[in-house]
Amino acid sequence: MITPDEIIRGMADKNRMLTQKNEEYVELSEKRAQAERAYSVAVAKETLKQKAEGQSITIIDKVVKGSVADLKYALDVSEGVLKACLNSIKALTIAIDTYRSLLTWLRAEMMRAE
């Protein structure tokens, strides 16, 4: 049987982890925004360059996509990492809620046993 102390320690541990993940989420959000800005600026510059060089308008998008593929990859990766962090935050929140439910149940069991 799980003890109230174990539940409280578990909750405290998950709360600490949640705080760390929230801080990490802020940092990852900034990195994602930077990656998006770099990608958008590169697309705009390359589009203007292609137009200035007389590239056919019908294929400029394809040429630009190829030129900025590494930046698009970095943006996609940053979005994936950000989503993974958000999923971790959700999982930690669920774990904390589970500990709360266990504590409530255990309290009810102890009161019933008295």
N, CA, C and O atoms as a GROMACS GRO file, in nm:
protein
  456
    1MET      N    1   0.085  -0.118   0.000
    1MET     CA    2   0.000   0.000   0.000
    1MET      C    3   0.089   0.124   0.000
    1MET      O    4   0.189   0.132   0.072
    2ILE      N    5   0.051   0.218  -0.082
    2ILE     CA    6   0.126   0.343  -0.092
    2ILE      C    7   0.093   0.432   0.029
    2ILE      O    8  -0.022   0.439   0.073
    3THR      N    9   0.194   0.497   0.079
    3THR     CA   10   0.175   0.581   0.198
    3THR      C   11   0.153   0.726   0.158
    3THR      O   12   0.190   0.766   0.048
    4PRO      N   13   0.091   0.806   0.247
    4PRO     CA   14   0.074   0.949   0.217
    4PRO      C   15   0.208   1.018   0.190
    4PRO      O   16   0.217   1.106   0.104
    5ASP      N   17   0.312   0.979   0.265
    5ASP     CA   18   0.444   1.039   0.244
    5ASP      C   19   0.496   1.012   0.103
    5ASP      O   20   0.553   1.100   0.039
    6GLU      N   21   0.476   0.890   0.055
    6GLU     CA   22   0.521   0.855  -0.081
    6GLU      C   23   0.443   0.937  -0.186
    6GLU      O   24   0.500   0.982  -0.285
    7ILE      N   25   0.316   0.955  -0.161
    7ILE     CA   26   0.233   1.033  -0.254
    7ILE      C   27   0.280   1.178  -0.256
    7ILE      O   28   0.295   1.238  -0.363
    8ILE      N   29   0.302   1.235  -0.139
    8ILE     CA   30   0.344   1.375  -0.129
    8ILE      C   31   0.482   1.394  -0.192
    8ILE      O   32   0.505   1.493  -0.261
    9ARG      N   33   0.573   1.300  -0.168
    9ARG     CA   34   0.706   1.307  -0.231
    9ARG      C   35   0.694   1.298  -0.382
    9ARG      O   36   0.762   1.370  -0.456
   10GLY      N   37   0.607   1.207  -0.428
   10GLY     CA   38   0.586   1.192  -0.572
   10GLY      C   39   0.530   1.320  -0.633
   10GLY      O   40   0.573   1.363  -0.740
   11MET      N   41   0.433   1.382  -0.565
   11MET     CA   42   0.376   1.507  -0.614
   11MET      C   43   0.481   1.617  -0.618
   11MET      O   44   0.489   1.693  -0.715
   12ALA      N   45   0.561   1.626  -0.514
   12ALA     CA   46   0.665   1.728  -0.508
   12ALA      C   47   0.765   1.709  -0.622
   12ALA      O   48   0.809   1.805  -0.685
   13ASP      N   49   0.801   1.584  -0.647
   13ASP     CA   50   0.894   1.553  -0.755
   13ASP      C   51   0.836   1.592  -0.891
   13ASP      O   52   0.904   1.655  -0.972
   14LYS      N   53   0.711   1.556  -0.914
   14LYS     CA   54   0.646   1.589  -1.041
   14LYS      C   55   0.628   1.741  -1.056
   14LYS      O   56   0.641   1.794  -1.166
   15ASN      N   57   0.598   1.810  -0.946
   15ASN     CA   58   0.587   1.956  -0.952
   15ASN      C   59   0.720   2.021  -0.988
   15ASN      O   60   0.723   2.117  -1.065
   16ARG      N   61   0.829   1.969  -0.934
   16ARG     CA   62   0.962   2.020  -0.967
   16ARG      C   63   0.992   1.997  -1.115
   16ARG      O   64   1.043   2.084  -1.184
   17MET      N   65   0.959   1.877  -1.161
   17MET     CA   66   0.981   1.844  -1.302
   17MET      C   67   0.895   1.931  -1.393
   17MET      O   68   0.938   1.973  -1.500
   18LEU      N   69   0.771   1.958  -1.349
   18LEU     CA   70   0.682   2.043  -1.427
   18LEU      C   71   0.737   2.185  -1.439
   18LEU      O   72   0.731   2.246  -1.546
   19THR      N   73   0.790   2.236  -1.330
   19THR     CA   74   0.851   2.370  -1.332
   19THR      C   75   0.967   2.373  -1.431
   19THR      O   76   0.980   2.468  -1.508
   20GLN      N   77   1.051   2.270  -1.429
   20GLN     CA   78   1.164   2.264  -1.522
   20GLN      C   79   1.117   2.256  -1.666
   20GLN      O   80   1.174   2.322  -1.754
   21LYS      N   81   1.013   2.176  -1.691
   21LYS     CA   82   0.960   2.162  -1.827
   21LYS      C   83   0.899   2.293  -1.875
   21LYS      O   84   0.912   2.328  -1.992
   22ASN      N   85   0.832   2.365  -1.786
   22ASN     CA   86   0.775   2.494  -1.825
   22ASN      C   87   0.884   2.593  -1.864
   22ASN      O   88   0.869   2.667  -1.960
   23GLU      N   89   0.994   2.593  -1.789
   23GLU     CA   90   1.107   2.678  -1.824
   23GLU      C   91   1.168   2.637  -1.958
   23GLU      O   92   1.205   2.721  -2.040
   24GLU      N   93   1.179   2.506  -1.977
   24GLU     CA   94   1.232   2.453  -2.103
   24GLU      C   95   1.140   2.492  -2.219
   24GLU      O   96   1.187   2.524  -2.328
   25TYR      N   97   1.009   2.488  -2.196
   25TYR     CA   98   0.912   2.522  -2.300
   25TYR      C   99   0.930   2.667  -2.346
   25TYR      O  100   0.920   2.697  -2.465
   26VAL      N  101   0.956   2.755  -2.251
   26VAL     CA  102   0.978   2.896  -2.286
   26VAL      C  103   1.101   2.907  -2.378
   26VAL      O  104   1.097   2.976  -2.479
   27GLU      N  105   1.209   2.841  -2.341
   27GLU     CA  106   1.331   2.845  -2.423
   27GLU      C  107   1.308   2.785  -2.561
   27GLU      O  108   1.353   2.840  -2.661
   28LEU      N  109   1.238   2.672  -2.565
   28LEU     CA  110   1.212   2.606  -2.693
   28LEU      C  111   1.119   2.689  -2.781
   28LEU      O  112   1.132   2.689  -2.903
   29SER      N  113   1.026   2.760  -2.719
   29SER     CA  114   0.937   2.848  -2.795
   29SER      C  115   1.016   2.959  -2.862
   29SER      O  116   0.990   2.995  -2.977
   30GLU      N  117   1.113   3.012  -2.789
   30GLU     CA  118   1.197   3.118  -2.846
   30GLU      C  119   1.281   3.063  -2.961
   30GLU      O  120   1.295   3.129  -3.065
   31LYS      N  121   1.337   2.944  -2.944
   31LYS     CA  122   1.418   2.884  -3.051
   31LYS      C  123   1.332   2.857  -3.175
   31LYS      O  124   1.378   2.876  -3.287
   32ARG      N  125   1.209   2.813  -3.153
   32ARG     CA  126   1.120   2.787  -3.265
   32ARG      C  127   1.088   2.918  -3.338
   32ARG      O  128   1.086   2.922  -3.461
   33ALA      N  129   1.062   3.023  -3.262
   33ALA     CA  130   1.033   3.153  -3.323
   33ALA      C  131   1.154   3.203  -3.402
   33ALA      O  132   1.137   3.259  -3.511
   34GLN      N  133   1.273   3.185  -3.350
   34GLN     CA  134   1.394   3.226  -3.421
   34GLN      C  135   1.411   3.146  -3.550
   34GLN      O  136   1.449   3.201  -3.653
   35ALA      N  137   1.382   3.017  -3.544
   35ALA     CA  138   1.392   2.932  -3.663
   35ALA      C  139   1.290   2.975  -3.768
   35ALA      O  140   1.320   2.977  -3.888
   36GLU      N  141   1.170   3.008  -3.723
   36GLU     CA  142   1.067   3.052  -3.818
   36GLU      C  143   1.105   3.185  -3.882
   36GLU      O  144   1.086   3.205  -4.002
   37ARG      N  145   1.159   3.276  -3.801
   37ARG     CA  146   1.202   3.405  -3.856
   37ARG      C  147   1.314   3.386  -3.958
   37ARG      O  148   1.310   3.446  -4.066
   38ALA      N  149   1.412   3.305  -3.925
   38ALA     CA  150   1.524   3.281  -4.018
   38ALA      C  151   1.472   3.220  -4.148
   38ALA      O  152   1.516   3.259  -4.257
   39TYR      N  153   1.380   3.126  -4.138
   39TYR     CA  154   1.325   3.062  -4.257
   39TYR      C  155   1.247   3.163  -4.341
   39TYR      O  156   1.265   3.170  -4.463
   40SER      N  157   1.161   3.242  -4.277
   40SER     CA  158   1.079   3.339  -4.350
   40SER      C  159   1.164   3.445  -4.419
   40SER      O  160   1.136   3.481  -4.533
   41VAL      N  161   1.266   3.493  -4.350
   41VAL     CA  162   1.355   3.594  -4.409
   41VAL      C  163   1.431   3.533  -4.528
   41VAL      O  164   1.445   3.597  -4.632
   42ALA      N  165   1.478   3.411  -4.512
   42ALA     CA  166   1.552   3.347  -4.621
   42ALA      C  167   1.462   3.323  -4.742
   42ALA      O  168   1.506   3.341  -4.856
   43VAL      N  169   1.338   3.283  -4.719
   43VAL     CA  170   1.244   3.262  -4.830
   43VAL      C  171   1.222   3.394  -4.903
   43VAL      O  172   1.226   3.399  -5.026
   44ALA      N  173   1.198   3.500  -4.829
   44ALA     CA  174   1.175   3.631  -4.891
   44ALA      C  175   1.297   3.676  -4.971
   44ALA      O  176   1.282   3.721  -5.085
   45LYS      N  177   1.416   3.666  -4.914
   45LYS     CA  178   1.538   3.708  -4.984
   45LYS      C  179   1.560   3.626  -5.110
   45LYS      O  180   1.592   3.680  -5.216
   46GLU      N  181   1.544   3.495  -5.098
   46GLU     CA  182   1.569   3.408  -5.213
   46GLU      C  183   1.464   3.432  -5.322
   46GLU      O  184   1.496   3.427  -5.441
   47THR      N  185   1.341   3.458  -5.282
   47THR     CA  186   1.236   3.487  -5.380
   47THR      C  187   1.271   3.615  -5.458
   47THR      O  188   1.262   3.618  -5.581
   48LEU      N  189   1.310   3.719  -5.386
   48LEU     CA  190   1.349   3.843  -5.452
   48LEU      C  191   1.470   3.823  -5.542
   48LEU      O  192   1.476   3.879  -5.652
   49LYS      N  193   1.565   3.745  -5.498
   49LYS     CA  194   1.685   3.718  -5.577
   49LYS      C  195   1.648   3.646  -5.707
   49LYS      O  196   1.696   3.681  -5.815
   50GLN      N  197   1.561   3.545  -5.693
   50GLN     CA  198   1.521   3.470  -5.813
   50GLN      C  199   1.445   3.558  -5.912
   50GLN      O  200   1.463   3.547  -6.033
   51LYS      N  201   1.360   3.646  -5.860
   51LYS     CA  202   1.286   3.738  -5.947
   51LYS      C  203   1.383   3.834  -6.017
   51LYS      O  204   1.370   3.862  -6.136
   52ALA      N  205   1.480   3.885  -5.940
   52ALA     CA  206   1.578   3.978  -5.996
   52ALA      C  207   1.663   3.912  -6.104
   52ALA      O  208   1.706   3.978  -6.199
   53GLU      N  209   1.687   3.781  -6.089
   53GLU     CA  210   1.767   3.708  -6.188
   53GLU      C  211   1.684   3.665  -6.308
   53GLU      O  212   1.735   3.605  -6.402
   54GLY      N  213   1.553   3.698  -6.303
   54GLY     CA  214   1.468   3.666  -6.417
   54GLY      C  215   1.415   3.524  -6.420
   54GLY      O  216   1.369   3.476  -6.524
   55GLN      N  217   1.420   3.458  -6.310
   55GLN     CA  218   1.367   3.321  -6.301
   55GLN      C  219   1.218   3.321  -6.333
   55GLN      O  220   1.147   3.415  -6.297
   56SER      N  221   1.173   3.219  -6.399
   56SER     CA  222   1.031   3.205  -6.432
   56SER      C  223   0.949   3.198  -6.303
   56SER      O  224   0.978   3.121  -6.211
   57ILE      N  225   0.846   3.280  -6.299
   57ILE     CA  226   0.765   3.290  -6.177
   57ILE      C  227   0.701   3.156  -6.140
   57ILE      O  228   0.679   3.129  -6.022
   58THR      N  229   0.672   3.074  -6.238
   58THR     CA  230   0.605   2.947  -6.210
   58THR      C  231   0.692   2.848  -6.132
   58THR      O  232   0.640   2.758  -6.066
   59ILE      N  233   0.823   2.864  -6.140
   59ILE     CA  234   0.909   2.769  -6.067
   59ILE      C  235   0.986   2.832  -5.951
   59ILE      O  236   1.065   2.764  -5.885
   60ILE      N  237   0.965   2.960  -5.927
   60ILE     CA  238   1.039   3.026  -5.819
   60ILE      C  239   1.016   2.956  -5.685
   60ILE      O  240   1.111   2.935  -5.610
   61ASP      N  241   0.891   2.920  -5.656
   61ASP     CA  242   0.863   2.855  -5.528
   61ASP      C  243   0.944   2.727  -5.510
   61ASP      O  244   0.996   2.701  -5.401
   62LYS      N  245   0.956   2.648  -5.616
   62LYS     CA  246   1.032   2.523  -5.607
   62LYS      C  247   1.180   2.550  -5.587
   62LYS      O  248   1.246   2.482  -5.507
   63VAL      N  249   1.232   2.646  -5.658
   63VAL     CA  250   1.374   2.682  -5.646
   63VAL      C  251   1.403   2.734  -5.505
   63VAL      O  252   1.503   2.699  -5.444
   64VAL      N  253   1.314   2.819  -5.456
   64VAL     CA  254   1.331   2.877  -5.322
   64VAL      C  255   1.327   2.767  -5.216
   64VAL      O  256   1.410   2.765  -5.125
   65LYS      N  257   1.230   2.677  -5.228
   65LYS     CA  258   1.219   2.568  -5.130
   65LYS      C  259   1.348   2.487  -5.123
   65LYS      O  260   1.392   2.447  -5.015
   66GLY      N  261   1.407   2.462  -5.238
   66GLY     CA  262   1.533   2.388  -5.239
   66GLY      C  263   1.647   2.466  -5.176
   66GLY      O  264   1.734   2.409  -5.110
   67SER      N  265   1.645   2.596  -5.195
   67SER     CA  266   1.753   2.680  -5.143
   67SER      C  267   1.749   2.695  -4.991
   67SER      O  268   1.852   2.713  -4.927
   68VAL      N  269   1.630   2.688  -4.935
   68VAL     CA  270   1.616   2.710  -4.790
   68VAL      C  271   1.575   2.582  -4.717
   68VAL      O  272   1.520   2.588  -4.606
   69ALA      N  273   1.601   2.468  -4.777
   69ALA     CA  274   1.559   2.339  -4.720
   69ALA      C  275   1.618   2.315  -4.581
   69ALA      O  276   1.550   2.262  -4.493
   70ASP      N  277   1.743   2.355  -4.561
   70ASP     CA  278   1.805   2.335  -4.430
   70ASP      C  279   1.735   2.418  -4.322
   70ASP      O  280   1.718   2.372  -4.209
   71LEU      N  281   1.695   2.539  -4.357
   71LEU     CA  282   1.624   2.623  -4.260
   71LEU      C  283   1.484   2.568  -4.233
   71LEU      O  284   1.436   2.575  -4.120
   72LYS      N  285   1.419   2.512  -4.335
   72LYS     CA  286   1.288   2.450  -4.317
   72LYS      C  287   1.301   2.328  -4.227
   72LYS      O  288   1.216   2.304  -4.141
   73TYR      N  289   1.406   2.252  -4.246
   73TYR     CA  290   1.432   2.136  -4.161
   73TYR      C  291   1.450   2.179  -4.016
   73TYR      O  292   1.393   2.119  -3.925
   74ALA      N  293   1.528   2.284  -3.994
   74ALA     CA  294   1.550   2.334  -3.858
   74ALA      C  295   1.419   2.381  -3.795
   74ALA      O  296   1.396   2.359  -3.676
   75LEU      N  297   1.334   2.443  -3.874
   75LEU     CA  298   1.203   2.486  -3.825
   75LEU      C  299   1.116   2.366  -3.789
   75LEU      O  300   1.053   2.364  -3.683
   76ASP      N  301   1.113   2.267  -3.875
   76ASP     CA  302   1.034   2.147  -3.848
   76ASP      C  303   1.081   2.074  -3.723
   76ASP      O  304   1.001   2.029  -3.642
   77VAL      N  305   1.212   2.064  -3.708
   77VAL     CA  306   1.268   1.999  -3.588
   77VAL      C  307   1.232   2.078  -3.463
   77VAL      O  308   1.193   2.019  -3.362
   78SER      N  309   1.245   2.209  -3.469
   78SER     CA  310   1.213   2.291  -3.351
   78SER      C  311   1.066   2.279  -3.314
   78SER      O  312   1.031   2.281  -3.196
   79GLU      N  313   0.979   2.268  -3.414
   79GLU     CA  314   0.836   2.248  -3.386
   79GLU      C  315   0.812   2.112  -3.321
   79GLU      O  316   0.731   2.101  -3.229
   80GLY      N  317   0.881   2.010  -3.370
   80GLY     CA  318   0.866   1.876  -3.312
   80GLY      C  319   0.914   1.870  -3.168
   80GLY      O  320   0.849   1.808  -3.083
   81VAL      N  321   1.026   1.933  -3.140
   81VAL     CA  322   1.080   1.935  -3.004
   81VAL      C  323   0.986   2.012  -2.911
   81VAL      O  324   0.965   1.973  -2.797
   82LEU      N  325   0.930   2.121  -2.961
   82LEU     CA  326   0.836   2.201  -2.882
   82LEU      C  327   0.710   2.120  -2.850
   82LEU      O  328   0.660   2.125  -2.738
   83LYS      N  329   0.659   2.045  -2.948
   83LYS     CA  330   0.542   1.961  -2.925
   83LYS      C  331   0.572   1.850  -2.825
   83LYS      O  332   0.489   1.818  -2.740
   84ALA      N  333   0.691   1.792  -2.835
   84ALA     CA  334   0.730   1.687  -2.741
   84ALA      C  335   0.737   1.741  -2.599
   84ALA      O  336   0.696   1.674  -2.504
   85CYS      N  337   0.788   1.861  -2.585
   85CYS     CA  338   0.796   1.925  -2.453
   85CYS      C  339   0.656   1.950  -2.399
   85CYS      O  340   0.630   1.927  -2.281
   86LEU      N  341   0.567   1.996  -2.484
   86LEU     CA  342   0.429   2.021  -2.442
   86LEU      C  343   0.361   1.891  -2.400
   86LEU      O  344   0.284   1.889  -2.304
   87ASN      N  345   0.390   1.782  -2.471
   87ASN     CA  346   0.335   1.652  -2.432
   87ASN      C  347   0.390   1.608  -2.296
   87ASN      O  348   0.317   1.548  -2.217
   88SER      N  349   0.516   1.638  -2.270
   88SER     CA  350   0.575   1.606  -2.140
   88SER      C  351   0.507   1.686  -2.030
   88SER      O  352   0.482   1.634  -1.921
   89ILE      N  353   0.477   1.812  -2.058
   89ILE     CA  354   0.407   1.897  -1.960
   89ILE      C  355   0.270   1.839  -1.931
   89ILE      O  356   0.228   1.834  -1.815
   90LYS      N  357   0.200   1.796  -2.034
   90LYS     CA  358   0.067   1.736  -2.016
   90LYS      C  359   0.077   1.607  -1.934
   90LYS      O  360  -0.005   1.583  -1.845
   91ALA      N  361   0.177   1.526  -1.963
   91ALA     CA  362   0.195   1.400  -1.890
   91ALA      C  363   0.226   1.426  -1.743
   91ALA      O  364   0.175   1.356  -1.655
   92LEU      N  365   0.307   1.525  -1.715
   92LEU     CA  366   0.339   1.559  -1.576
   92LEU      C  367   0.215   1.611  -1.503
   92LEU      O  368   0.193   1.580  -1.386
   93THR      N  369   0.134   1.690  -1.573
   93THR     CA  370   0.011   1.740  -1.514
   93THR      C  371  -0.083   1.625  -1.480
   93THR      O  372  -0.146   1.624  -1.374
   94ILE      N  373  -0.093   1.529  -1.569
   94ILE     CA  374  -0.176   1.411  -1.544
   94ILE      C  375  -0.122   1.332  -1.425
   94ILE      O  376  -0.200   1.284  -1.342
   95ALA      N  377   0.009   1.319  -1.417
   95ALA     CA  378   0.069   1.246  -1.304
   95ALA      C  379   0.037   1.317  -1.172
   95ALA      O  380   0.006   1.251  -1.072
   96ILE      N  381   0.045   1.450  -1.171
   96ILE     CA  382   0.014   1.525  -1.050
   96ILE      C  383  -0.133   1.506  -1.012
   96ILE      O  384  -0.166   1.488  -0.895
   97ASP      N  385  -0.220   1.510  -1.112
   97ASP     CA  386  -0.363   1.487  -1.086
   97ASP      C  387  -0.387   1.346  -1.032
   97ASP      O  388  -0.473   1.327  -0.946
   98THR      N  389  -0.313   1.250  -1.081
   98THR     CA  390  -0.325   1.113  -1.031
   98THR      C  391  -0.282   1.105  -0.885
   98THR      O  392  -0.348   1.040  -0.804
   99TYR      N  393  -0.172   1.171  -0.852
   99TYR     CA  394  -0.128   1.175  -0.711
   99TYR      C  395  -0.235   1.240  -0.623
   99TYR      O  396  -0.262   1.193  -0.513
  100ARG      N  397  -0.296   1.348  -0.672
  100ARG     CA  398  -0.402   1.414  -0.595
  100ARG      C  399  -0.519   1.318  -0.571
  100ARG      O  400  -0.574   1.312  -0.461
  101SER      N  401  -0.556   1.245  -0.675
  101SER     CA  402  -0.665   1.148  -0.662
  101SER      C  403  -0.629   1.038  -0.563
  101SER      O  404  -0.712   0.998  -0.482
  102LEU      N  405  -0.506   0.991  -0.570
  102LEU     CA  406  -0.461   0.889  -0.474
  102LEU      C  407  -0.466   0.941  -0.331
  102LEU      O  408  -0.509   0.871  -0.240
  103LEU      N  409  -0.423   1.064  -0.313
  103LEU     CA  410  -0.423   1.123  -0.180
  103LEU      C  411  -0.566   1.138  -0.128
  103LEU      O  412  -0.593   1.110  -0.011
  104THR      N  413  -0.656   1.181  -0.213
  104THR     CA  414  -0.797   1.194  -0.175
  104THR      C  415  -0.855   1.057  -0.139
  104THR      O  416  -0.925   1.043  -0.039
  105TRP      N  417  -0.825   0.959  -0.222
  105TRP     CA  418  -0.874   0.823  -0.196
  105TRP      C  419  -0.817   0.770  -0.065
  105TRP      O  420  -0.890   0.713   0.016
  106LEU      N  421  -0.689   0.789  -0.043
  106LEU     CA  422  -0.625   0.739   0.078
  106LEU      C  423  -0.682   0.808   0.202
  106LEU      O  424  -0.703   0.744   0.304
  107ARG      N  425  -0.707   0.938   0.193
  107ARG     CA  426  -0.767   1.011   0.304
  107ARG      C  427  -0.906   0.954   0.335
  107ARG      O  428  -0.940   0.934   0.452
  108ALA      N  429  -0.985   0.929   0.232
  108ALA     CA  430  -1.118   0.871   0.252
  108ALA      C  431  -1.108   0.733   0.315
  108ALA      O  432  -1.188   0.699   0.402
  109GLU      N  433  -1.013   0.654   0.272
  109GLU     CA  434  -0.993   0.520   0.329
  109GLU      C  435  -0.953   0.528   0.476
  109GLU      O  436  -1.000   0.449   0.558
  110MET      N  437  -0.868   0.621   0.509
  110MET     CA  438  -0.824   0.636   0.648
  110MET      C  439  -0.939   0.683   0.736
  110MET      O  440  -0.952   0.639   0.850
  111MET      N  441  -1.021   0.773   0.685
  111MET     CA  442  -1.135   0.822   0.762
  111MET      C  443  -1.238   0.711   0.781
  111MET      O  444  -1.301   0.703   0.886
  112ARG      N  445  -1.255   0.628   0.683
  112ARG     CA  446  -1.350   0.516   0.691
  112ARG      C  447  -1.302   0.411   0.790
  112ARG      O  448  -1.382   0.346   0.857
  113ALA      N  449  -1.170   0.394   0.799
  113ALA     CA  450  -1.113   0.294   0.888
  113ALA      C  451  -1.121   0.337   1.034
  113ALA      O  452  -1.111   0.253   1.124
  114GLU      N  453  -1.138   0.466   1.060
  114GLU     CA  454  -1.140   0.515   1.199
  114GLU      C  455  -1.269   0.484   1.269
  114GLU      O  456  -1.286   0.518   1.386
   0.00000   0.00000   0.00000
